[in-house]
């Protein structure tokens, strides 16, 4: 079965530092997505990451704060830069997989900024 | 921007009861998806709907794509304790690759 692996699963970080989250898909995919899920809230799309091009950011999210890499068709990273307590959230990666899998999600990274 | 209104926000039911939740939108969607999220996990796809009027079942779960293409519902029959979680609807409009998510329905079951 298709799997999306995300790490770290959780982290506690000091304000002002940066954290890079990794997402690995076990099959090649064209599009990968990064979401933020604040405590008790729904999922909000941060950006869409296509291999070989710049990520497309949603309103309210900027590249300087959330730089994304997409070096190949199975891997992407999201960096949360210059963190503040307001960045404490669950960050989820997703990919559009073939067949019945559809839009599949990783298990998320629970980030706490202190 | 596009928004999905999901209701109810939370449900407290007895084991064995049936559950119904729905999502509505002011915009037309070409695809409706229903996900379940458990603590510490990402959302897991339950049912995907691709055609207006489509009614699809997955075990005790049944979902329908509204004929106006602006709404969808999810029913769970004979609920069991492992149905506990947060259920999200998501829609995808024509030509768009990204999903729009509802606010979620938190389901709690009393045994």
Interface residues (C-beta under 8 A of the other chain):
Chain A: X4 X6 X9 X31 X33 X41 X42 X43 X44 X45 X48 X59 X92 X94 X96 X100 X101 X102 X103 X104 X105 X106 X107 X108 X110
Chain B: X1 X33 X35 X40 X41 X42 X43 X44 X45 X48 X88 X90 X97 X98 X99 X101 X102 X103 X104
